[in-house]
């Protein structure tokens, strides 16, 4: 069972936002997000160092969408058409029919409700998809902004992740799991 088999790429709209597929012209905005230390503070990934990496990232994401591996949206301001962040559904687990949500915001646009607004749109989308039973969010327990976004989008705290969970060793003790039943 693949939750994305028959889905043409879904464009989602909210009061202030358009969630759409990434395009190559987004490379500069993606680079701004993925090269920012404050954005990467709670993530176990290296910072991007070139625009070429951002272009390759967009290609990788769109190839994954074509292969039905995930959905990955650019979060764009409806009025200005400016890309302010990204949000995705990935890590589908067939056995429990769960999917994980992930999001990143350009620091210039944090604390303005855009992450919560886009998260609610993605939760609504996941609710309409009959394949999913559970939506998960995993973040560092010190990442209060991410926790606030998930809580405001309807997620509930489940537990801190432990050594039995399959995550990278150095991150395990810092991660918490939030979920929403669909």
KEKE-3310 file (N, C-alpha, C; in steps of 0.2 Angstrom, whole numbers, plus 5000, padded with zeros to 4 digits):
npx = (5004:5003:5003:5003:5001:4990:4989:4988:5000:4995:4989:4988:4978:4977:4971:4981:4991:4999:5002:5013:5021:5039:5050:5063:5066:5065:5077:5086:5078:5077:5090:5093:5085:5090:5104:5105:5110:5102:5090:5094:5098:5091:5092:5099:5109:5120:5124:5119:5130:5131:5122:5121:5119:5106:5099:5101:5095:5081:5079:5081:5070:5059:5060:5058:5045:5039:5041:5033:5036:5035:5027:5030:5030:5032:5030:5022:5019:5003:5000:5013:5020:5031:5043:5042:5045:5045:5036:5032:5026:5031:5040:5031:5023:5018:5012:5007:5000:5004:5011:5024:5026:5035:5043:5050:5055:5059:5069:5065:5052:5047:5037:5025:5014:5013:5019:5010:4998:5001:5003:4991:4984:4990:4987:4973:4973:4979:4969:4959:4964:4961:4970:4979:4981:4987:4996:5012:5024:5040:5052:5066:5066:5069:5065:5055:5047:5044:5036:5026:5020:5015:5007:4997:4992:4985:4991:4996:5007:5016:5027:5044:5058:5067:5081:5077:5070:5072:5083:5096:5110:5116:5105:5094:5090:5086:5074:5057:5040:5026:5008:4994:4978:4970)
npy = (4994:5010:5027:5037:5034:5036:5050:5066:5079:5088:5104:5115:5127:5141:5154:5164:5158:5148:5131:5122:5113:5111:5121:5124:5138:5141:5139:5148:5153:5141:5138:5149:5145:5132:5134:5141:5143:5144:5138:5125:5121:5111:5100:5086:5088:5093:5110:5119:5124:5130:5136:5127:5115:5117:5117:5104:5098:5101:5094:5081:5080:5082:5071:5061:5064:5061:5047:5043:5043:5053:5068:5085:5101:5118:5132:5146:5164:5170:5183:5190:5180:5174:5162:5155:5144:5126:5111:5094:5077:5062:5046:5035:5022:5007:4996:5002:5012:5025:5042:5054:5071:5085:5101:5117:5134:5149:5160:5173:5173:5166:5164:5170:5163:5156:5142:5135:5137:5131:5118:5114:5114:5103:5093:5093:5089:5076:5070:5068:5059:5042:5032:5035:5033:5039:5053:5058:5068:5073:5079:5089:5089:5102:5111:5122:5130:5122:5112:5120:5123:5110:5107:5117:5113:5102:5091:5079:5076:5061:5053:5053:5049:5033:5022:5011:5015:5019:5029:5041:5039:5050:5059:5053:5054:5066:5068:5070:5063:5067:5065:5063:5057:5051)
npz = (5000:4995:5000:4991:4978:4969:4969:4962:4962:4977:4978:4991:5000:5011:5022:5021:5014:5001:4997:4988:4975:4975:4965:4953:4953:4966:4973:4979:4990:4997:4999:5008:5019:5023:5025:5036:5053:5064:5060:5058:5070:5079:5071:5064:5053:5040:5036:5022:5009:4997:4982:4973:4980:4985:4973:4969:4980:4978:4966:4970:4980:4971:4963:4972:4975:4962:4962:4972:4986:4995:5001:4998:5002:4996:5006:5003:5003:5000:4995:4992:4985:4990:4996:5011:5019:5022:5021:5025:5021:5026:5028:5028:5037:5034:5042:5054:5048:5048:5046:5045:5049:5044:5045:5041:5043:5037:5047:5047:5045:5056:5070:5066:5064:5052:5051:5059:5053:5040:5044:5050:5038:5031:5040:5039:5025:5027:5035:5026:5017:5016:5019:5029:5047:5058:5062:5064:5073:5076:5086:5094:5111:5117:5107:5108:5099:5088:5095:5100:5088:5083:5094:5093:5081:5084:5088:5101:5115:5116:5120:5126:5115:5115:5118:5111:5100:5083:5079:5076:5086:5094:5094:5100:5114:5115:5108:5106:5104:5096:5092:5081:5080:5066)
capx = (5000:5007:4998:5003:5000:4985:4988:4992:5002:4990:4990:4984:4978:4975:4969:4987:4997:4999:5007:5014:5027:5045:5052:5070:5067:5065:5083:5089:5075:5078:5097:5092:5083:5095:5110:5104:5111:5096:5085:5097:5100:5089:5092:5105:5111:5125:5121:5120:5135:5130:5116:5121:5116:5099:5096:5101:5090:5075:5078:5080:5063:5054:5061:5055:5037:5037:5042:5028:5040:5033:5024:5034:5027:5034:5025:5022:5014:4998:5000:5019:5022:5038:5043:5044:5046:5043:5032:5032:5023:5036:5041:5025:5024:5012:5010:5002:4997:5006:5015:5027:5026:5041:5043:5056:5053:5064:5068:5062:5045:5045:5033:5020:5008:5013:5020:5004:4993:5002:5003:4984:4981:4992:4983:4967:4974:4980:4963:4955:4967:4959:4976:4983:4977:4990:5001:5017:5029:5046:5057:5070:5062:5071:5063:5048:5043:5041:5031:5020:5016:5012:5001:4992:4989:4981:4995:4997:5013:5016:5033:5051:5060:5072:5086:5073:5068:5077:5085:5103:5112:5117:5099:5089:5088:5083:5068:5050:5035:5019:5004:4987:4974:4966)
capy = (5000:5017:5032:5043:5031:5040:5057:5071:5084:5092:5111:5117:5134:5143:5161:5168:5154:5143:5126:5120:5109:5115:5122:5126:5145:5141:5137:5153:5153:5135:5139:5153:5141:5126:5136:5145:5139:5144:5133:5118:5120:5105:5095:5082:5088:5099:5116:5119:5129:5133:5136:5121:5110:5119:5115:5097:5096:5102:5089:5075:5080:5081:5064:5057:5064:5057:5040:5042:5042:5058:5074:5090:5107:5125:5137:5152:5169:5171:5190:5191:5174:5173:5156:5156:5138:5120:5106:5088:5071:5057:5041:5031:5016:5003:4992:5006:5017:5032:5046:5059:5078:5089:5108:5122:5140:5155:5163:5180:5172:5162:5167:5174:5158:5152:5135:5132:5138:5126:5112:5113:5112:5097:5089:5092:5084:5069:5067:5066:5053:5037:5028:5037:5033:5043:5058:5059:5074:5071:5085:5089:5092:5109:5115:5124:5133:5116:5109:5124:5122:5104:5107:5121:5110:5097:5085:5078:5073:5054:5051:5054:5043:5030:5018:5006:5019:5019:5036:5042:5038:5056:5063:5049:5056:5073:5068:5068:5061:5070:5062:5065:5051:5054)
capz = (5000:4995:5001:4986:4972:4964:4971:4958:4968:4979:4980:4997:5001:5018:5022:5019:5011:4996:4998:4982:4974:4974:4958:4953:4955:4974:4975:4983:4996:5000:5002:5014:5025:5024:5027:5042:5059:5069:5058:5059:5077:5082:5066:5063:5046:5039:5033:5014:5008:4990:4979:4969:4984:4985:4967:4969:4985:4975:4961:4974:4983:4966:4961:4977:4974:4956:4964:4977:4992:5000:4998:5000:4999:4997:5009:4999:5005:4995:4993:4989:4982:4993:4999:5018:5023:5018:5025:5021:5024:5024:5033:5029:5040:5032:5047:5058:5043:5050:5042:5049:5046:5045:5043:5042:5042:5037:5053:5046:5045:5061:5076:5063:5063:5046:5052:5062:5047:5035:5048:5050:5031:5030:5044:5035:5019:5029:5037:5020:5014:5019:5020:5036:5053:5063:5059:5069:5073:5080:5087:5100:5117:5118:5102:5110:5093:5085:5100:5100:5081:5083:5099:5090:5075:5086:5090:5108:5117:5117:5124:5124:5112:5119:5114:5107:5094:5078:5077:5077:5093:5097:5095:5103:5121:5115:5104:5108:5099:5096:5087:5080:5077:5060)
cpx = (5004:5002:4998:5002:4996:4984:4992:4995:4997:4992:4985:4984:4975:4973:4975:4992:4995:5004:5007:5020:5033:5047:5059:5071:5066:5072:5086:5085:5076:5085:5097:5090:5088:5102:5110:5105:5106:5091:5087:5099:5097:5088:5099:5107:5115:5121:5123:5125:5135:5123:5115:5118:5109:5096:5096:5096:5083:5074:5077:5072:5058:5054:5057:5047:5035:5037:5037:5031:5037:5030:5028:5032:5031:5029:5026:5017:5010:4999:5007:5022:5029:5038:5046:5046:5044:5040:5031:5028:5028:5036:5035:5027:5018:5009:5005:4999:4998:5011:5018:5027:5032:5040:5049:5053:5059:5064:5065:5055:5042:5041:5027:5014:5008:5015:5014:4999:4994:5001:4995:4981:4984:4989:4976:4967:4975:4974:4958:4958:4965:4964:4979:4978:4980:4995:5006:5021:5034:5050:5061:5066:5064:5068:5056:5044:5040:5035:5025:5016:5012:5006:4995:4988:4985:4984:4995:5004:5012:5021:5039:5054:5066:5076:5083:5071:5074:5079:5093:5105:5112:5111:5094:5086:5085:5077:5062:5045:5029:5015:4997:4984:4970:4959)
cpy = (5006:5022:5037:5040:5035:5047:5062:5076:5088:5099:5113:5124:5136:5151:5165:5164:5149:5138:5122:5116:5114:5116:5125:5133:5146:5140:5142:5153:5147:5135:5143:5149:5136:5128:5140:5141:5139:5139:5126:5116:5113:5099:5092:5082:5094:5104:5116:5125:5132:5132:5130:5115:5111:5116:5107:5094:5096:5096:5082:5075:5079:5074:5060:5058:5060:5049:5038:5040:5047:5064:5080:5097:5113:5129:5144:5157:5170:5178:5191:5186:5172:5166:5157:5150:5132:5116:5100:5082:5066:5051:5037:5024:5012:5000:4996:5012:5024:5035:5052:5066:5081:5096:5112:5129:5145:5159:5170:5179:5168:5167:5172:5169:5154:5145:5132:5132:5132:5119:5110:5111:5105:5092:5087:5087:5077:5066:5065:5060:5047:5032:5029:5036:5037:5047:5059:5065:5072:5077:5085:5092:5099:5114:5117:5127:5127:5113:5113:5124:5116:5104:5111:5118:5104:5090:5085:5074:5065:5052:5054:5048:5040:5026:5013:5009:5019:5026:5036:5042:5045:5061:5059:5052:5063:5073:5066:5067:5064:5066:5065:5059:5054:5050)
cpz = (5000:4995:4996:4979:4967:4965:4966:4964:4970:4981:4986:4998:5008:5017:5019:5015:5005:4997:4991:4981:4973:4967:4958:4955:4962:4977:4980:4990:5000:5003:5008:5020:5027:5026:5033:5049:5064:5067:5059:5066:5080:5077:5065:5056:5045:5035:5026:5014:5001:4987:4975:4973:4985:4979:4967:4974:4981:4970:4965:4977:4977:4963:4966:4977:4968:4958:4970:4984:4997:4997:5002:4997:5001:5001:5007:5002:4999:4991:4989:4985:4984:4997:5006:5022:5018:5023:5021:5025:5021:5029:5034:5032:5039:5037:5052:5054:5046:5045:5046:5045:5048:5042:5045:5040:5042:5043:5053:5046:5051:5066:5072:5062:5057:5046:5055:5056:5042:5038:5048:5043:5029:5034:5041:5029:5021:5031:5031:5016:5018:5021:5027:5042:5058:5059:5065:5068:5078:5080:5093:5105:5119:5113:5103:5104:5090:5089:5100:5093:5081:5088:5096:5084:5077:5088:5098:5109:5118:5122:5122:5121:5116:5115:5110:5100:5089:5075:5079:5084:5097:5098:5099:5110:5121:5111:5108:5103:5101:5091:5087:5077:5071:5059)
residu = (UNK:UNK:UNK:UNK:UNK:UNK:UNK:UNK:UNK:UNK:UNK:UNK:UNK:UNK:UNK:UNK:UNK:UNK:UNK:UNK:UNK:UNK:UNK:UNK:UNK:UNK:UNK:UNK:UNK:UNK:UNK:UNK:UNK:UNK:UNK:UNK:UNK:UNK:UNK:UNK:UNK:UNK:UNK:UNK:UNK:UNK:UNK:UNK:UNK:UNK:UNK:UNK:UNK:UNK:UNK:UNK:UNK:UNK:UNK:UNK:UNK:UNK:UNK:UNK:UNK:UNK:UNK:UNK:UNK:UNK:UNK:UNK:UNK:UNK:UNK:UNK:UNK:UNK:UNK:UNK:UNK:UNK:UNK:UNK:UNK:UNK:UNK:UNK:UNK:UNK:UNK:UNK:UNK:UNK:UNK:UNK:UNK:UNK:UNK:UNK:UNK:UNK:UNK:UNK:UNK:UNK:UNK:UNK:UNK:UNK:UNK:UNK:UNK:UNK:UNK:UNK:UNK:UNK:UNK:UNK:UNK:UNK:UNK:UNK:UNK:UNK:UNK:UNK:UNK:UNK:UNK:UNK:UNK:UNK:UNK:UNK:UNK:UNK:UNK:UNK:UNK:UNK:UNK:UNK:UNK:UNK:UNK:UNK:UNK:UNK:UNK:UNK:UNK:UNK:UNK:UNK:UNK:UNK:UNK:UNK:UNK:UNK:UNK:UNK:UNK:UNK:UNK:UNK:UNK:UNK:UNK:UNK:UNK:UNK:UNK:UNK:UNK:UNK:UNK:UNK:UNK:UNK)
# end
